[in-house]
Amino acid sequence: MIAPIFKACTASAEVLRIFGTNPTRVYPFGLVEQPPQRPYVVWQTIGGEPAQYLGDRPDVDGYSLQIDVYTDDPASLLPAARAIRDAIEGQAYVTRWGDQVKDPETKLYRYSFDVDWLVPR
């Protein structure tokens, strides 16, 4: 009952090049190593629901995810975010382009975007 974002990201050679392989720095929100090597990505489910049918069980679950890319260098921020977008866009739909900021808590550069993902059961 989780969108397959990690599987989609690790199937991308560009994501593995940018975010590493041992570990691949794509983390569920709240499970980031301290301190993580940069760049890294955190994602979290911000909404969703199963498809609803009268008389039948759902055959698909819908998820809305927020994805945040963090890096030390503002020049590498968009290429890193683009790699994540390209890895998942064949399976999910971008629904929001977020802000590009220097995060006040981490002091890292952050790019945020949301996706909707339909996952067959």
N, C-alpha and C positions, 0 to 999 in steps of 0.2 A: 504494500500500500504506500509505496514511495515512487515518485517519478524516477526513471532510470538515467538521471543526469550523470552520475559518475561513470556508468558504462558507456554512455555516448561520448563523454569527454575523453576517456582513456582509449577509445577507438580512433582518435584523431592524432596523427603524427605531429601536427603543429602544436596541439595542446601538450603532448608529451615533451616536445622540444622546449616549450616555454615554461611549463609547470612541473617538469621532472617526472621520474619514473619510480623512485624509491625514497620517499613516497611521491605519488602524484598529488600536488598541493591543491586539491579540490575537496573541500571539507563541508560536511553539514554544519550549519550554524551551531556554535557552542562547542564544537569538537576540534578546534584548531590547536595544533601544537604550540607550546609557548617557548620561545618565540619562533614563529614560522619563518622559513626562508622566503624571500620575495622573488617574484610575484606569487600571490596565492589567491584562491577564490573561496568564498563561503556562499552557501546557498541555504535557503529555508523555504518551507512550504508556508505560503501566506493565505491560502484558501483552496477551495476545490470541493468537489462532490462527485458521487457516482451518478451515472446516467440513470434516470428514473423512468420506469415503464409500469403501466398497469398490467398486472398479471404475470410479469416476468421479472427475473432478477436482473440487475445491471450487468451489462457486458463490457462496460468501459468506465474507467475512473478518470475524472478531470482534476488536474492540479494546477495551481498558480504558484509559481516560484519567484522569489526575489533572489537575484544573483549579484554579488558584490565582488569586484576585482580590486585587489590592493597591490601596490607596488611602491618602491622607493623613488622611482624616476618617472616624472610626468611624461617623458617621451616614450616610455615603454607601456604606458597605461592603455592607450587605445589599441595597439597591436595585440596585447594580452586579452583585452575584452573581445576583440574581433575574433580571436582564435576560439574562445568559448562560444561566442555566437554562432560561428560557422560550424562548430562541432555538433550543436544541438538543433540548429534551425531546420534541418531536414525532418526532425521528429516533433518539434515544438514551435509555437508561434510567439514572436516577440510582441508584447502588448504595451510595453512602456520603456522608453529610453529615459534613464534617470540623469542624475547630476554627476558632474565631474568636480570633485572637491578634494581639498586636503583635509582628511578626517581629523577633527580636533582631539579625539581620544587616542588614536594610534599614531598620529603625525605622518600617516602614509597617504599617498594619493589613491582615491577611490573612484571607480565608475560603477554605477548601479543600473541594472535593467531587470525587467520582469518578463517572464514567459508563461504561456499556458500550454499544458501538455496533456494530451489524451492518451491514456494507456489502456490497451485492451486487456481484459482479464484472462 
